[in-house]
Each structure stands twice: as structure tokens, then as C-alpha cells.
Amino acid sequence: MRILRFLRNSMSIGKDIDYYSKFSPSPLSMKQFLDFGSENACEKTSFAFLRQELPVRLANIMKEINLLPDNLLRTPSVRLVQGWYMQSFQDILEFKDKNADDEKVTYDFTDAVIKIRNRHNDVIPTMAQGVVEYKETYGTDPVVSQNLQYFLDRFYMSRISIRMLLNQHTLLFGGKVKVNPAHPKQIGSIDPNCCVSEVIRDAYENARTLCDRYYMNSPELVLEEFTANPTTVVYVPSHLYHMVFELFKNAMRATMELYGDAMEYPAIHAQVALGTEDLTVKVSDRGGGVPLRKIDRLFTYTYSTAPRPSMDGARAAPLAGYGYGLPISRLYARYFQGDLKLYSLEGYGTDAVVYIRALSTESIERLPVYNKSAWKHYKTIHEADDWCIPSKEPKDMTTFRSF
């Protein structure tokens, strides 16, 4: 009887996932997030939106997970992630027909949202571990690598968007005090007047602490703002911090390893500019730069220029990781229609540029959609390149015969 009940339940969940995956997610602008969290914010309105939107976002990405190679789906880590998503999907569906006017219902919903948020805390490292398990056991090939890069970009972007919804609801309605005492001006996780220079300095100081701890020294920061007053923007400070902190870590590590035990190190420069469309943050270092052929690799998951940290972490370099720093940072930038780009002068240094939309009405969520185009990407056989690809090593011309 238990097996039959389990099979029926699994079939029912499968049908629900199929149903909700037919809908496209509804992207919100930064302004809409602010309106949701204004002084007139209504918990019932947020409840009504989330109980419809969360299943759609979860179902869309769950359908894509099933398109991954079977051997990857069988890894313990990926099965664990699938289980988390399945449980969260079921938890939200419990409220599908509940009365929004019932205070106990909205209270229980907020409690469920908090549990879902906590359940998904380790999604990124767990999925990353699944990819490592797969590659170590089965190896990889260009087609699988390309599909994995495509999937992980979409999977982690979906995760960022779902977490944004969960955080907004729990921060606004998850406690008796509606104002966060640590950040009284924020509306949920959004700061309507996010001071860019403050976030940059905070990220620099924390990265510097790590650098000092590991290298016993660190480069100074030279910060320039090309505006009369401190630059502000409607944004999520934690997202900006994540991006800039990652860029500072990379810049510091490159600088310290290039100059070694020098008495002085060239400063890291950060520049902030605000235009009519974009707010731009540039972080520049003199850490030797990166060859052009390696730039794209820096945004590839699992690629890292540092040795992989040991599992106990006791001797791991704090400024290096598993290669997820830059790809995830770029997703944070792209989430609200911005971007993160690298421009390098090999032999000198690197400029990392973060673009953020200046207008809250233009800062709109970028969300993956499960449709035929996405399905075809996983099923299409990638043919050989129609351009001559040079070999990575110089050719030995003595091996060529003359005709």
C-alpha cells in the first residue's frame, strides 16, 4: 500500500510540474518590488502572487534538470538538489486553494517560505559537487560541457530569482517588526538609495582582511566617483557587494602573487560613473593581466586559476575557490539586465566592469523559460566548427612533407 501511495503521489506531482511548466515566469521590475514592499504593502497580495509564481519558476527549472545526462542525475548531490526542489514545490502547492483572508493561512505560508529559503541555502555548492562527482567518474566532452554551462547559468539565475522572492516576503512579513533595524531604509532586501561607494568600501575592507590574513599585506584602494554627490541607485546591496567583493579578491590575489614580497604594491582602482541608462563600476588592477584566450574560461563553471581547496579547508587560500565566483557574479549583474565584463592587458593588468541599470523601471528580472528553444539546446548535436581552429601548441613544421 505504501508503494502504491508513493507511486500515485509521484505521478500527481509529475502532472503538477508539467502543468506549471507550461506557464512562463512573470519577471518583476525593481520598481514593482518596491511597490510590493511599500508602506501599503499587503501580505495577502504577496501571498496570492507567490503561491502562483513560485510553482511556475520551480517547475520551469525542474523540467530542465531532467534534461541533464542520466549519469549526472544519478549522482548523490544532484539527487539531493532535486529532492529539495520537489519538496519545496509540494510545500507551495499546499496553499493553492487556501483562503488568503485567513490570518493563520498567511502566517503558515510565511513560515513555509522561510523553511524553503533555509532548505535551499546550499543549492549552489551541492549542485557544484554533483558536477564534480560526474566529471571525476565519467569525464566530459565538449558537448556535455557546453550543455552544462548553458544549464548552470539558467539554473543559478533561477535560484537567484526564487531567493529574491523568498527574501522579499520573509523580510517584509516574516517578523513582528516590519523595519529591519540593521538596515532601516531598506525595503526588504532593496535599498531605494543604495550608496555605491559605501558598498565598494565595505567589500574592499572585507577582501583586504582576507588578503592580509593570507599574504600578510594587501594593495590600497583608490576610489573615484565621477559625480558631484555620492552615487546612489535603487538596487540590492547584497548583490552589488557579492560582485565587487569577488572582483577585489581576484584583483588582490593577482597583485600579491605577481609582486611577491615587494615592499609596496600598486593600488587597486575603483571608479564609479552614473549615466542616463547605466551605472558603471570599474575595478582595475596591475596584477599582470590574463591572455585573451583565457578570458572566456574565467566565466566557465569549475574553472579556477588556483589549486582546488582541500576538503577540510584548513590550508585553503581564502582568495581562491572552485571557479564559481565570476560566473555567479555575472549572473547577479545580469539578473536585473546589467552585465559584468573583463578587459585585460596581458603583462599589465585587468579591468573588470559591472554595469547596472540606472532606472528602477528598466531593472527587470532576467528569467529562464522552459520551452522548445531550451529543449532543443540540450538535444541538438553540436556540429564541428566551420572555421579553422589553430592548435594550442606551435606546429613542428619539420613533420610536413612537400608535394
PADOLUM-630393 format. One record per residue (C-alpha): residue number from 0; residue in three letters; chain; x, z, y. Coordinates in nm, 4 decimals. Each point is the difference from the previous one (the first is absolute). Layout:
<nodes>
NODE, doba, semi, ropa, east, up, north
NODE, NUM, Ala, A, X, Z, Y
...
</nodes>
This chain:
<nodes>
NODE, doba, semi, ropa, east, up, north
NODE, 0, Met, A, 0.0000, 0.0000, 0.0000
NODE, 1, Arg, A, 0.2823, 0.0829, 0.2409
NODE, 2, Ile, A, 0.1631, -0.3376, -0.0625
NODE, 3, Leu, A, -0.3294, -0.1808, 0.0585
NODE, 4, Arg, A, -0.0584, 0.1972, 0.3198
NODE, 5, Phe, A, 0.3542, -0.0827, 0.1171
NODE, 6, Leu, A, -0.0459, -0.3713, -0.0743
NODE, 7, Arg, A, -0.3332, -0.0110, 0.1827
NODE, 8, Asn, A, 0.1517, 0.1802, 0.2964
NODE, 9, Ser, A, 0.2973, -0.2399, 0.0071
NODE, 10, Met, A, -0.2304, -0.3027, -0.0141
NODE, 11, Ser, A, -0.2108, 0.1425, 0.2821
NODE, 12, Ile, A, 0.3061, 0.0626, 0.2177
NODE, 13, Gly, A, 0.1251, -0.3507, -0.0746
NODE, 14, Lys, A, -0.3288, -0.1460, 0.1203
NODE, 15, Asp, A, 0.0148, 0.2106, 0.3167
NODE, 16, Ile, A, 0.3546, -0.1181, 0.0705
NODE, 17, Asp, A, -0.1076, -0.3625, -0.0531
NODE, 18, Tyr, A, -0.2941, 0.0535, 0.2355
NODE, 19, Tyr, A, 0.1924, 0.1607, 0.2860
NODE, 20, Ser, A, 0.2959, -0.2379, -0.0314
NODE, 21, Lys, A, -0.2331, -0.2867, 0.0959
NODE, 22, Phe, A, -0.0196, 0.1461, 0.3523
NODE, 23, Ser, A, 0.2778, -0.0439, 0.2543
NODE, 24, Pro, A, 0.1355, 0.3142, 0.1697
NODE, 25, Ser, A, -0.1151, 0.0568, 0.3586
NODE, 26, Pro, A, 0.3064, 0.0281, 0.2262
NODE, 27, Leu, A, -0.0261, 0.2431, 0.2910
NODE, 28, Ser, A, 0.1743, -0.0273, 0.3340
NODE, 29, Met, A, 0.1852, 0.2886, 0.1577
NODE, 30, Lys, A, -0.2818, 0.0179, 0.2546
NODE, 31, Gln, A, -0.2587, 0.0340, -0.2766
NODE, 32, Phe, A, 0.2011, 0.2814, -0.1554
NODE, 33, Leu, A, -0.0011, 0.1722, 0.3386
NODE, 34, Asp, A, -0.3753, -0.0507, 0.0359
NODE, 35, Phe, A, -0.0513, 0.1519, -0.3453
NODE, 36, Gly, A, 0.1991, 0.3029, 0.1074
NODE, 37, Ser, A, -0.1244, 0.0445, 0.3564
NODE, 38, Glu, A, -0.1722, 0.3150, 0.1240
NODE, 39, Asn, A, -0.3287, -0.1432, -0.1247
NODE, 40, Ala, A, 0.1469, -0.0573, -0.3458
NODE, 41, Cys, A, -0.2616, 0.0332, -0.2686
NODE, 42, Glu, A, 0.0988, 0.1185, -0.3450
NODE, 43, Lys, A, -0.3072, -0.1703, -0.1483
NODE, 44, Thr, A, 0.1073, -0.3350, 0.1473
NODE, 45, Ser, A, 0.3499, 0.0382, -0.1418
NODE, 46, Phe, A, -0.1471, 0.1042, -0.3365
NODE, 47, Ala, A, -0.2325, -0.3013, -0.0096
NODE, 48, Phe, A, 0.2862, -0.2393, 0.0803
NODE, 49, Leu, A, 0.2557, 0.1473, -0.2386
NODE, 50, Arg, A, -0.2278, 0.0214, -0.3041
NODE, 51, Gln, A, -0.0476, -0.3768, 0.0336
NODE, 52, Glu, A, 0.3471, -0.1029, 0.1202
NODE, 53, Leu, A, 0.2247, 0.2088, -0.2236
NODE, 54, Pro, A, -0.1409, -0.1426, -0.3281
NODE, 55, Val, A, 0.0493, -0.3517, 0.1402
NODE, 56, Arg, A, 0.3640, 0.0606, 0.0921
NODE, 57, Leu, A, 0.0721, 0.1781, -0.3269
NODE, 58, Ala, A, -0.1725, -0.2639, -0.2140
NODE, 59, Asn, A, 0.1755, -0.2906, 0.1737
NODE, 60, Ile, A, 0.3466, 0.1342, -0.0724
NODE, 61, Met, A, -0.0943, 0.1270, -0.3484
NODE, 62, Lys, A, -0.0919, -0.3558, -0.0984
NODE, 63, Glu, A, 0.3445, -0.1145, 0.1115
NODE, 64, Ile, A, 0.1753, 0.2730, -0.1977
NODE, 65, Asn, A, -0.1557, -0.1496, -0.3139
NODE, 66, Leu, A, 0.1754, -0.3320, 0.0729
NODE, 67, Leu, A, 0.3446, 0.1552, -0.0441
NODE, 68, Pro, A, 0.2011, -0.0743, -0.3172
NODE, 69, Asp, A, -0.1398, 0.1855, -0.3023
NODE, 70, Asn, A, 0.3314, 0.1702, -0.0681
NODE, 71, Leu, A, 0.0041, 0.1389, 0.3536
NODE, 72, Leu, A, -0.3571, 0.1265, -0.0374
NODE, 73, Arg, A, 0.1054, 0.1857, -0.3152
NODE, 74, Thr, A, 0.2708, 0.2036, 0.1739
NODE, 75, Pro, A, -0.0913, 0.3702, 0.0323
NODE, 76, Ser, A, 0.0388, -0.0012, 0.3784
NODE, 77, Val, A, -0.2286, -0.2978, 0.0637
NODE, 78, Arg, A, -0.2594, 0.1394, -0.2423
NODE, 79, Leu, A, 0.0118, 0.3251, 0.1965
NODE, 80, Val, A, -0.0593, -0.1840, 0.3289
NODE, 81, Gln, A, -0.2892, -0.1935, -0.1555
NODE, 82, Gly, A, -0.1493, 0.3293, -0.1153
NODE, 83, Trp, A, 0.0196, 0.1425, 0.3522
NODE, 84, Tyr, A, -0.1742, -0.3020, 0.1468
NODE, 85, Met, A, -0.2661, 0.0017, -0.2702
NODE, 86, Gln, A, -0.0727, 0.3696, 0.0566
NODE, 87, Ser, A, -0.0153, -0.0410, 0.3781
NODE, 88, Phe, A, -0.2330, -0.2982, -0.0361
NODE, 89, Gln, A, -0.2332, 0.2075, -0.2176
NODE, 90, Asp, A, 0.0167, 0.2964, 0.2384
NODE, 91, Ile, A, -0.1205, -0.2122, 0.2930
NODE, 92, Leu, A, -0.2784, -0.1645, -0.2024
NODE, 93, Glu, A, -0.1420, 0.3463, -0.0688
NODE, 94, Phe, A, -0.1266, -0.0070, 0.3606
NODE, 95, Lys, A, -0.1501, -0.3500, -0.0097
NODE, 96, Asp, A, -0.3621, 0.1169, 0.0087
NODE, 97, Lys, A, 0.0448, 0.3452, 0.1531
NODE, 98, Asn, A, -0.1914, 0.1046, 0.3127
NODE, 99, Ala, A, 0.2253, -0.0190, 0.3084
NODE, 100, Asp, A, -0.2246, 0.2497, 0.1829
NODE, 101, Asp, A, 0.0809, 0.2714, -0.2523
NODE, 102, Glu, A, 0.2831, 0.2136, 0.1388
NODE, 103, Lys, A, 0.1130, 0.1006, -0.3473
NODE, 104, Val, A, 0.0353, -0.3678, -0.0928
NODE, 105, Thr, A, 0.2226, -0.0766, 0.2990
NODE, 106, Tyr, A, 0.2012, 0.3168, -0.0647
NODE, 107, Asp, A, 0.0495, -0.0942, -0.3665
NODE, 108, Phe, A, 0.0932, -0.3539, 0.1029
NODE, 109, Thr, A, 0.2686, 0.1231, 0.2387
NODE, 110, Asp, A, 0.1314, 0.2264, -0.2752
NODE, 111, Ala, A, 0.0111, -0.2987, -0.2382
NODE, 112, Val, A, 0.1846, -0.2083, 0.2607
NODE, 113, Ile, A, 0.2624, 0.2735, 0.0393
NODE, 114, Lys, A, 0.0492, 0.0108, -0.3784
NODE, 115, Ile, A, 0.0366, -0.3792, -0.0128
NODE, 116, Arg, A, 0.2563, 0.0065, 0.2806
NODE, 117, Asn, A, 0.2034, 0.2663, -0.1809
NODE, 118, Arg, A, -0.0320, -0.1818, -0.3323
NODE, 119, His, A, 0.1539, -0.3126, 0.1538
NODE, 120, Asn, A, 0.2945, 0.1789, 0.1641
NODE, 121, Asp, A, 0.2516, -0.1354, -0.2514
NODE, 122, Val, A, -0.1368, -0.3515, -0.0446
NODE, 123, Ile, A, 0.3023, -0.1726, 0.1576
NODE, 124, Pro, A, 0.2784, 0.1675, -0.2046
NODE, 125, Thr, A, -0.2089, -0.0086, -0.3194
NODE, 126, Met, A, -0.0699, -0.3736, 0.0247
NODE, 127, Ala, A, 0.3662, -0.0529, 0.0895
NODE, 128, Gln, A, 0.1002, 0.1891, -0.3141
NODE, 129, Gly, A, -0.2316, -0.2227, -0.2028
NODE, 130, Val, A, 0.1782, -0.3103, 0.1306
NODE, 131, Val, A, 0.3377, 0.1567, -0.0862
NODE, 132, Glu, A, -0.1231, 0.0841, -0.3524
NODE, 133, Tyr, A, -0.1172, -0.3586, -0.0472
NODE, 134, Lys, A, 0.3209, -0.1602, 0.1258
NODE, 135, Glu, A, 0.2232, 0.2289, -0.2050
NODE, 136, Thr, A, -0.1923, -0.0772, -0.3197
NODE, 137, Tyr, A, -0.0955, -0.3662, 0.0388
NODE, 138, Gly, A, 0.2216, -0.1338, 0.2763
NODE, 139, Thr, A, -0.1480, -0.2399, 0.2506
NODE, 140, Asp, A, -0.0042, -0.3621, 0.1078
NODE, 141, Pro, A, -0.0568, -0.1787, 0.3338
NODE, 142, Val, A, -0.3724, -0.0548, -0.0633
NODE, 143, Val, A, -0.0667, 0.3639, -0.0915
NODE, 144, Ser, A, 0.2117, 0.1201, 0.2933
NODE, 145, Gln, A, -0.1911, -0.2226, 0.2414
NODE, 146, Asn, A, -0.3355, 0.1189, -0.1319
NODE, 147, Leu, A, 0.1111, 0.3634, 0.0141
NODE, 148, Gln, A, 0.1109, -0.0374, 0.3612
NODE, 149, Tyr, A, -0.3364, -0.1587, 0.0859
NODE, 150, Phe, A, -0.1926, 0.2726, -0.1827
NODE, 151, Leu, A, 0.1962, 0.2974, 0.1336
NODE, 152, Asp, A, -0.0371, -0.1191, 0.3592
NODE, 153, Arg, A, -0.3757, -0.0168, -0.0497
NODE, 154, Phe, A, -0.0254, 0.3160, -0.2102
NODE, 155, Tyr, A, 0.1921, 0.2160, 0.2468
NODE, 156, Met, A, -0.1831, -0.1520, 0.2973
NODE, 157, Ser, A, -0.3279, 0.0877, -0.1711
NODE, 158, Arg, A, 0.1321, 0.3498, -0.0594
NODE, 159, Ile, A, 0.0908, 0.0392, 0.3699
NODE, 160, Ser, A, -0.3487, -0.1126, 0.1038
NODE, 161, Ile, A, -0.1802, 0.2288, -0.2456
NODE, 162, Arg, A, 0.2131, 0.2939, 0.1086
NODE, 163, Met, A, -0.0807, -0.0762, 0.3634
NODE, 164, Leu, A, -0.3734, 0.0271, -0.0746
NODE, 165, Leu, A, 0.0468, 0.3180, -0.2020
NODE, 166, Asn, A, 0.2183, 0.1621, 0.2665
NODE, 167, Gln, A, -0.2370, -0.0828, 0.2841
NODE, 168, His, A, -0.2971, 0.1513, -0.1807
NODE, 169, Thr, A, 0.1795, 0.3138, -0.1200
NODE, 170, Leu, A, 0.1725, 0.0681, 0.3329
NODE, 171, Leu, A, -0.3254, -0.0412, 0.1919
NODE, 172, Phe, A, -0.2453, 0.1662, -0.2363
NODE, 173, Gly, A, 0.2087, 0.1893, -0.2548
NODE, 174, Gly, A, 0.0258, 0.3288, 0.1869
NODE, 175, Lys, A, -0.1871, 0.2358, 0.2269
NODE, 176, Val, A, 0.2302, -0.0829, 0.2918
NODE, 177, Lys, A, -0.0507, -0.3599, 0.1087
NODE, 178, Val, A, 0.3144, -0.0080, 0.2153
NODE, 179, Asn, A, 0.3376, 0.0051, -0.1708
NODE, 180, Pro, A, 0.1908, 0.2830, 0.1745
NODE, 181, Ala, A, 0.3322, -0.1710, -0.0779
NODE, 182, His, A, -0.1162, -0.3249, 0.1620
NODE, 183, Pro, A, -0.2963, 0.0860, 0.2257
NODE, 184, Lys, A, -0.0120, -0.3436, 0.1646
NODE, 185, Gln, A, -0.0198, -0.1938, -0.3244
NODE, 186, Ile, A, -0.3248, -0.1369, -0.1382
NODE, 187, Gly, A, 0.0578, 0.0486, -0.3676
NODE, 188, Ser, A, 0.3392, -0.1584, -0.0627
NODE, 189, Ile, A, -0.0218, -0.2263, 0.3086
NODE, 190, Asp, A, 0.1522, 0.0869, 0.3369
NODE, 191, Pro, A, -0.1823, -0.1846, 0.2831
NODE, 192, Asn, A, 0.3133, 0.0507, 0.2122
NODE, 193, Cys, A, 0.2824, -0.0070, -0.2504
NODE, 194, Cys, A, 0.3255, 0.0473, 0.1929
NODE, 195, Val, A, 0.2354, -0.2457, -0.1671
NODE, 196, Ser, A, 0.3226, 0.1568, 0.1285
NODE, 197, Glu, A, -0.1004, 0.3437, -0.1336
NODE, 198, Val, A, -0.0568, -0.1405, -0.3481
NODE, 199, Ile, A, 0.3308, -0.1894, 0.0167
NODE, 200, Arg, A, 0.1945, 0.3105, 0.1039
NODE, 201, Asp, A, -0.1679, 0.2088, -0.2703
NODE, 202, Ala, A, 0.0850, -0.2596, -0.2663
NODE, 203, Tyr, A, 0.3583, -0.0257, 0.1265
NODE, 204, Glu, A, 0.0572, 0.3762, -0.0026
NODE, 205, Asn, A, -0.1279, 0.0345, -0.3575
NODE, 206, Ala, A, 0.2047, -0.2972, -0.1204
NODE, 207, Arg, A, 0.3008, 0.1441, 0.1823
NODE, 208, Thr, A, -0.0424, 0.3321, -0.1809
NODE, 209, Leu, A, 0.0216, -0.1816, -0.3334
NODE, 210, Cys, A, 0.2977, -0.2020, 0.1190
NODE, 211, Asp, A, 0.1868, 0.3089, 0.1227
NODE, 212, Arg, A, -0.0690, 0.1761, -0.3281
NODE, 213, Tyr, A, 0.1396, -0.2833, -0.2112
NODE, 214, Tyr, A, 0.2688, -0.1623, 0.2186
NODE, 215, Met, A, 0.0879, 0.3033, 0.2173
NODE, 216, Asn, A, -0.0557, -0.2140, 0.3100
NODE, 217, Ser, A, -0.2486, -0.2473, 0.1475
NODE, 218, Pro, A, -0.0347, -0.2714, 0.2670
NODE, 219, Glu, A, -0.1592, 0.0855, 0.3345
NODE, 220, Leu, A, -0.3262, -0.1576, 0.1186
NODE, 221, Val, A, -0.0352, -0.2056, 0.3180
NODE, 222, Leu, A, -0.3712, -0.0438, 0.0757
NODE, 223, Glu, A, -0.1262, -0.2446, 0.2637
NODE, 224, Glu, A, -0.3575, -0.0600, 0.1126
NODE, 225, Phe, A, -0.0735, -0.3073, 0.2087
NODE, 226, Thr, A, -0.3013, 0.1565, 0.1706
NODE, 227, Ala, A, -0.0376, 0.2169, 0.3105
NODE, 228, Asn, A, -0.1739, 0.2772, -0.1958
NODE, 229, Pro, A, 0.0369, 0.1190, -0.3605
NODE, 230, Thr, A, -0.1515, -0.2637, -0.2272
NODE, 231, Thr, A, -0.3217, 0.0983, -0.1786
NODE, 232, Val, A, -0.2193, -0.1840, -0.2476
NODE, 233, Val, A, -0.3056, 0.0700, -0.2149
NODE, 234, Tyr, A, 0.1618, 0.0456, -0.3387
NODE, 235, Val, A, 0.0572, 0.2189, -0.3034
NODE, 236, Pro, A, 0.3137, 0.2028, 0.0863
NODE, 237, Ser, A, 0.0821, 0.0659, -0.3659
NODE, 238, His, A, 0.0094, -0.3764, -0.0685
NODE, 239, Leu, A, 0.2331, -0.0666, 0.2934
NODE, 240, Tyr, A, 0.2152, 0.2959, -0.1015
NODE, 241, His, A, 0.0269, -0.1288, -0.3577
NODE, 242, Met, A, 0.1228, -0.3401, 0.1198
NODE, 243, Val, A, 0.2489, 0.1211, 0.2607
NODE, 244, Phe, A, 0.1342, 0.2791, -0.2223
NODE, 245, Glu, A, 0.0764, -0.2579, -0.2687
NODE, 246, Leu, A, 0.1760, -0.2257, 0.2512
NODE, 247, Phe, A, 0.2101, 0.2881, 0.1328
NODE, 248, Lys, A, 0.0996, 0.1026, -0.3534
NODE, 249, Asn, A, 0.1148, -0.3540, -0.0776
NODE, 250, Ala, A, 0.1837, -0.0366, 0.3314
NODE, 251, Met, A, 0.1765, 0.3353, -0.0393
NODE, 252, Arg, A, 0.1054, -0.0645, -0.3568
NODE, 253, Ala, A, 0.1378, -0.3454, 0.0872
NODE, 254, Thr, A, 0.1896, 0.1378, 0.3003
NODE, 255, Met, A, 0.1459, 0.3017, -0.1795
NODE, 256, Glu, A, 0.1125, -0.1981, -0.3040
NODE, 257, Leu, A, 0.1584, -0.2743, 0.2111
NODE, 258, Tyr, A, 0.1970, 0.2308, 0.2297
NODE, 259, Gly, A, 0.0804, 0.2678, -0.2579
NODE, 260, Asp, A, 0.1928, 0.2959, 0.1424
NODE, 261, Ala, A, 0.0226, -0.1334, 0.3550
NODE, 262, Met, A, 0.0013, 0.2505, 0.2849
NODE, 263, Glu, A, -0.2787, -0.1850, 0.1818
NODE, 264, Tyr, A, -0.2815, -0.2234, -0.1195
NODE, 265, Pro, A, -0.1821, -0.2723, 0.1931
NODE, 266, Ala, A, -0.3404, 0.1206, 0.1179
NODE, 267, Ile, A, -0.3291, -0.1237, -0.1396
NODE, 268, His, A, -0.2085, -0.1649, 0.2705
NODE, 269, Ala, A, -0.3807, 0.0146, 0.0081
NODE, 270, Gln, A, -0.1951, -0.2061, 0.2515
NODE, 271, Val, A, -0.3725, 0.0117, 0.0761
NODE, 272, Ala, A, -0.1903, -0.2761, 0.1792
NODE, 273, Leu, A, -0.3725, -0.0348, 0.0695
NODE, 274, Gly, A, -0.1632, -0.3367, 0.0652
NODE, 275, Thr, A, -0.3576, -0.1198, 0.0269
NODE, 276, Glu, A, -0.0260, -0.0596, -0.3763
NODE, 277, Asp, A, 0.2830, 0.1872, -0.1696
NODE, 278, Leu, A, 0.1838, 0.3264, 0.0169
NODE, 279, Thr, A, 0.3498, -0.0573, -0.1368
NODE, 280, Val, A, 0.2566, 0.2492, -0.1260
NODE, 281, Lys, A, 0.3512, -0.1254, -0.0759
NODE, 282, Val, A, 0.2593, 0.2086, -0.1846
NODE, 283, Ser, A, 0.3541, -0.1406, 0.0190
NODE, 284, Asp, A, 0.3144, 0.1126, -0.1783
NODE, 285, Arg, A, 0.3607, -0.1122, -0.0354
NODE, 286, Gly, A, 0.0197, 0.0688, -0.3695
NODE, 287, Gly, A, 0.1460, -0.3336, -0.1032
NODE, 288, Gly, A, -0.3196, -0.1952, -0.0547
NODE, 289, Val, A, -0.1416, -0.1684, -0.3088
NODE, 290, Pro, A, 0.0585, -0.3559, -0.1287
NODE, 291, Leu, A, -0.2920, -0.2353, 0.0624
NODE, 292, Arg, A, -0.0540, -0.0573, -0.3733
NODE, 293, Lys, A, -0.0651, 0.3733, -0.0486
NODE, 294, Ile, A, -0.2555, 0.0514, 0.2785
NODE, 295, Asp, A, -0.3001, -0.0941, -0.2158
NODE, 296, Arg, A, 0.1285, 0.2184, -0.2839
NODE, 297, Leu, A, -0.0157, 0.3068, 0.2237
NODE, 298, Phe, A, -0.3797, -0.0308, -0.0055
NODE, 299, Thr, A, -0.0105, -0.0372, -0.3772
NODE, 300, Tyr, A, -0.1243, 0.3020, -0.1937
NODE, 301, Thr, A, 0.2648, 0.1804, -0.2067
NODE, 302, Tyr, A, 0.2830, -0.1705, 0.1910
NODE, 303, Ser, A, 0.2384, 0.2494, 0.1569
NODE, 304, Thr, A, 0.3550, -0.0278, 0.1286
NODE, 305, Ala, A, 0.0622, 0.3591, -0.1088
NODE, 306, Pro, A, 0.0557, 0.1348, -0.3512
NODE, 307, Arg, A, -0.3218, 0.1166, -0.1593
NODE, 308, Pro, A, -0.0393, 0.3785, 0.0480
NODE, 309, Ser, A, 0.0288, 0.2248, -0.3035
NODE, 310, Met, A, -0.3211, 0.1496, -0.1334
NODE, 311, Asp, A, 0.0927, 0.3548, 0.1004
NODE, 312, Gly, A, 0.0770, -0.1173, 0.3524
NODE, 313, Ala, A, 0.2726, 0.2609, 0.0367
NODE, 314, Arg, A, 0.2649, -0.2492, 0.1058
NODE, 315, Ala, A, -0.2194, -0.2833, 0.1295
NODE, 316, Ala, A, 0.0810, -0.1400, 0.3426
NODE, 317, Pro, A, -0.2887, 0.0925, 0.2298
NODE, 318, Leu, A, 0.0312, -0.3245, 0.1962
NODE, 319, Ala, A, -0.0471, -0.2204, -0.3036
NODE, 320, Gly, A, -0.2864, -0.0514, -0.2411
NODE, 321, Tyr, A, -0.1601, -0.2230, -0.2575
NODE, 322, Gly, A, -0.0441, -0.2959, 0.2343
NODE, 323, Tyr, A, -0.3580, 0.0690, 0.1113
NODE, 324, Gly, A, 0.0791, 0.1135, 0.3546
NODE, 325, Leu, A, -0.0010, -0.3346, 0.1799
NODE, 326, Pro, A, -0.2808, -0.1684, -0.1995
NODE, 327, Ile, A, -0.2354, 0.2952, 0.0561
NODE, 328, Ser, A, 0.1004, 0.0261, 0.3668
NODE, 329, Arg, A, -0.0834, -0.3670, 0.0479
NODE, 330, Leu, A, -0.3410, 0.0596, -0.1573
NODE, 331, Tyr, A, -0.0676, 0.2830, 0.2468
NODE, 332, Ala, A, 0.0844, -0.2392, 0.2830
NODE, 333, Arg, A, -0.2167, -0.2797, -0.1411
NODE, 334, Tyr, A, -0.2920, 0.2312, -0.0796
NODE, 335, Phe, A, -0.1261, -0.0211, 0.3588
NODE, 336, Gln, A, 0.1106, -0.3638, 0.0524
NODE, 337, Gly, A, 0.3561, 0.0780, 0.1077
NODE, 338, Asp, A, 0.3246, -0.0783, -0.1796
NODE, 339, Leu, A, 0.3550, 0.1136, -0.0708
NODE, 340, Lys, A, 0.2884, -0.2495, 0.0079
NODE, 341, Leu, A, 0.3757, 0.0169, -0.0452
NODE, 342, Tyr, A, 0.2538, -0.2069, 0.1937
NODE, 343, Ser, A, 0.3582, 0.0474, -0.1109
NODE, 344, Leu, A, 0.3408, -0.1093, 0.1271
NODE, 345, Glu, A, 0.2250, 0.0344, -0.3005
NODE, 346, Gly, A, 0.3267, 0.1554, 0.1082
NODE, 347, Tyr, A, -0.1621, 0.1819, 0.2919
NODE, 348, Gly, A, -0.3375, 0.1668, -0.0536
NODE, 349, Thr, A, -0.3746, -0.0269, -0.0497
NODE, 350, Asp, A, -0.3064, -0.0028, 0.2241
NODE, 351, Ala, A, -0.3214, 0.1287, -0.1584
NODE, 352, Val, A, -0.3126, -0.0803, 0.2001
NODE, 353, Val, A, -0.3412, 0.1646, -0.0400
NODE, 354, Tyr, A, -0.2987, -0.1787, 0.1533
NODE, 355, Ile, A, -0.3212, 0.1925, 0.0720
NODE, 356, Arg, A, -0.3190, -0.1387, 0.1532
NODE, 357, Ala, A, -0.0347, 0.1313, 0.3548
NODE, 358, Leu, A, -0.3824, -0.0115, 0.0025
NODE, 359, Ser, A, -0.2074, 0.2250, -0.2261
NODE, 360, Thr, A, -0.2606, -0.2761, -0.0375
NODE, 361, Glu, A, 0.2675, -0.2308, -0.1445
NODE, 362, Ser, A, 0.1434, 0.2632, -0.2349
NODE, 363, Ile, A, -0.2149, -0.0894, -0.2999
NODE, 364, Glu, A, 0.0621, 0.0987, -0.3603
NODE, 365, Arg, A, 0.1695, -0.2608, -0.2172
NODE, 366, Leu, A, -0.1585, 0.0362, -0.3430
NODE, 367, Pro, A, 0.0514, -0.1766, -0.3342
NODE, 368, Val, A, -0.3042, -0.1689, -0.1529
NODE, 369, Tyr, A, -0.0450, -0.0745, -0.3682
NODE, 370, Asn, A, -0.1246, -0.3592, -0.0229
NODE, 371, Lys, A, 0.0829, -0.3328, -0.1647
NODE, 372, Ser, A, 0.3041, -0.0504, 0.2222
NODE, 373, Ala, A, 0.1458, 0.3345, -0.1072
NODE, 374, Trp, A, -0.0858, -0.0670, -0.3663
NODE, 375, Lys, A, 0.1667, -0.3424, 0.0116
NODE, 376, His, A, 0.3192, 0.1509, 0.1393
NODE, 377, Tyr, A, 0.0506, 0.1979, -0.3220
NODE, 378, Lys, A, -0.1034, -0.2855, -0.2287
NODE, 379, Thr, A, 0.1801, -0.2907, 0.1667
NODE, 380, Ile, A, 0.3181, -0.1153, -0.1696
NODE, 381, His, A, 0.2675, -0.0093, 0.2683
NODE, 382, Glu, A, 0.1812, -0.3304, -0.0349
NODE, 383, Ala, A, 0.3647, -0.0680, 0.0710
NODE, 384, Asp, A, 0.1091, -0.0243, 0.3618
NODE, 385, Asp, A, -0.0072, -0.3540, 0.1414
NODE, 386, Trp, A, 0.3142, 0.0669, 0.2042
NODE, 387, Cys, A, 0.3543, 0.0123, -0.1319
NODE, 388, Ile, A, 0.0969, 0.3665, -0.0339
NODE, 389, Pro, A, 0.3704, 0.0720, 0.0583
NODE, 390, Ser, A, 0.1781, 0.2142, -0.2504
NODE, 391, Lys, A, 0.0859, 0.3551, 0.1033
NODE, 392, Glu, A, 0.3672, -0.0501, -0.0854
NODE, 393, Pro, A, 0.2366, -0.2811, 0.1167
NODE, 394, Lys, A, 0.0134, -0.2887, -0.2450
NODE, 395, Asp, A, 0.3191, -0.0756, -0.1908
NODE, 396, Met, A, 0.0455, -0.3667, 0.0922
NODE, 397, Thr, A, 0.2666, -0.0503, -0.2695
NODE, 398, Thr, A, -0.2717, 0.0046, -0.2650
NODE, 399, Phe, A, -0.1720, -0.3090, 0.1437
NODE, 400, Arg, A, 0.0876, -0.3353, -0.1550
NODE, 401, Ser, A, 0.0328, -0.3157, 0.2082
NODE, 402, Phe, A, -0.2009, -0.3063, -0.0981
</nodes>
